[in-house]
Amino acid sequence: MSNNSPWVRSIGHLALVIDDLDKGKWFFGEVLQTPFYMYKGEQIMVEMGSSVFVAKLSKDAVDKSRQTGDMGRQVLDHYGFQAESPEQVDHFYRRIVDFNLEIVREPQERSDGKAFYFRDPFGNLVEYFWYNRKN
């Protein structure tokens, strides 16, 4: 049995609205240590595996009416980055603490692996997790 949709191969990209390109460069370049490039000097593009992460200023958002949901809540619940091992979760947690980003939930073992949550510099909730596919 295939775990792929006949219509969708993968998540092609995720586009987040940010309020400051310099903060975005800091987060992706220094904190995450990912190579990135600037698209038209206004968007940060980060290739992660077969997907692309796009960070753009609100003025470039396709649908400005959907930046917040009902009652002013954030539309996106959270996004996540997958670790290679449970030890990497602990190492990256210390890195996030060293960069003074807000920790929402400290690393926890769970039935499907290990994870912690933090806020990116734009207030979005981020999950950093190791997924134990054996369970």
C-alpha positions as CSV (number, residue, x, y, z in Angstrom):
1,M,0.0,0.0,0.0
2,S,1.4,3.4,-1.0
3,N,1.4,6.2,1.6
4,N,1.2,8.8,-1.2
5,S,-1.8,10.6,-2.6
6,P,-2.3,10.1,-6.4
7,W,-2.7,13.9,-6.5
8,V,0.0,15.2,-4.1
9,R,3.6,14.1,-4.1
10,S,4.8,16.2,-1.1
11,I,4.3,19.5,0.6
12,G,5.9,21.8,-2.0
13,H,6.3,24.8,0.1
14,L,5.0,26.6,3.2
15,A,4.8,30.4,3.0
16,L,4.8,32.4,6.2
17,V,4.1,36.1,6.6
18,I,6.9,37.9,8.6
19,D,7.3,41.4,9.7
20,D,11.0,41.9,9.3
21,L,13.4,40.4,6.7
22,D,16.5,40.9,8.9
23,K,14.8,38.8,11.7
24,G,14.0,36.2,9.0
25,K,17.6,36.1,7.8
26,W,18.8,35.8,11.5
27,F,16.3,32.9,12.2
28,F,17.0,30.9,9.1
29,G,20.6,31.7,8.7
30,E,22.0,31.8,12.3
31,V,19.5,29.9,14.4
32,L,18.5,27.1,11.9
33,Q,21.8,27.3,10.0
34,T,20.0,26.8,6.7
35,P,21.3,28.2,3.4
36,F,18.7,30.6,2.0
37,Y,18.4,33.0,-0.8
38,M,16.5,36.2,-1.4
39,Y,13.9,36.1,-4.0
40,K,13.5,39.6,-5.7
41,G,15.1,41.0,-2.5
42,E,11.8,40.7,-0.7
43,Q,11.3,37.0,0.2
44,I,13.5,34.5,2.0
45,M,13.5,31.1,0.3
46,V,14.9,28.1,2.2
47,E,15.2,24.7,0.6
48,M,14.6,21.9,3.1
49,G,14.7,18.4,1.6
50,S,12.2,18.3,-1.2
51,S,10.2,21.3,0.2
52,V,10.7,25.0,0.2
53,F,10.0,27.4,3.1
54,V,9.1,30.9,2.1
55,A,9.1,33.9,4.4
56,K,7.6,37.0,3.0
57,L,6.5,40.4,4.3
58,S,2.8,41.0,4.8
59,K,2.6,43.4,1.9
60,D,3.5,40.4,-0.4
61,A,0.9,38.1,1.0
62,V,-1.5,36.6,-1.6
63,D,-4.6,36.9,0.6
64,K,-4.2,39.6,3.2
65,S,-7.7,38.8,4.6
66,R,-6.5,35.3,5.8
67,Q,-3.5,36.4,7.9
68,T,-5.5,35.9,11.0
69,G,-8.5,33.6,11.6
70,D,-11.8,34.2,13.4
71,M,-11.5,36.4,16.5
72,G,-8.0,37.5,15.5
73,R,-6.4,34.1,16.0
74,Q,-3.5,32.9,14.0
75,V,-4.6,30.7,11.1
76,L,-1.6,28.4,11.2
77,D,-1.7,26.2,14.4
78,H,2.1,25.4,14.1
79,Y,4.7,24.1,11.8
80,G,7.4,21.6,12.5
81,F,10.9,20.6,11.8
82,Q,11.9,16.9,12.0
83,A,15.1,15.8,13.8
84,E,17.3,12.8,13.0
85,S,17.3,11.5,16.6
86,P,16.0,12.1,20.1
87,E,19.4,13.4,21.1
88,Q,19.2,16.0,18.3
89,V,16.0,17.3,19.9
90,D,17.8,17.9,23.1
91,H,20.8,19.6,21.3
92,F,18.5,21.9,19.3
93,Y,16.5,22.7,22.4
94,R,19.6,24.1,24.0
95,R,20.4,26.0,20.9
96,I,16.9,27.7,20.9
97,V,17.4,28.5,24.6
98,D,20.8,30.0,23.8
99,F,19.2,32.2,21.1
100,N,16.6,33.4,23.7
101,L,13.6,32.3,21.7
102,E,10.5,31.6,23.7
103,I,10.0,28.0,24.8
104,V,6.4,27.0,24.9
105,R,6.9,23.3,25.9
106,E,10.1,21.7,27.0
107,P,11.3,18.5,25.4
108,Q,9.0,15.6,26.2
109,E,9.1,11.9,25.4
110,R,5.8,10.8,23.9
111,S,4.4,7.6,22.4
112,D,5.6,8.5,18.9
113,G,8.9,10.1,19.7
114,K,10.2,13.3,21.4
115,A,9.4,16.9,20.8
116,F,9.5,20.5,22.1
117,Y,7.7,23.7,21.0
118,F,9.0,27.2,20.7
119,R,8.0,30.5,19.0
120,D,9.8,31.7,16.0
121,P,10.8,35.5,15.9
122,F,7.4,36.3,14.3
123,G,5.3,34.6,17.0
124,N,4.5,31.4,15.2
125,L,4.4,28.1,17.1
126,V,7.2,25.7,16.0
127,E,7.4,22.0,16.8
128,Y,10.8,20.4,16.7
129,F,10.4,16.6,16.8
130,W,11.9,13.2,16.3
131,Y,9.3,10.7,15.0
132,N,9.8,7.1,16.0
133,R,8.4,5.3,13.0
134,K,8.8,1.9,14.8
135,N,6.0,2.6,17.2
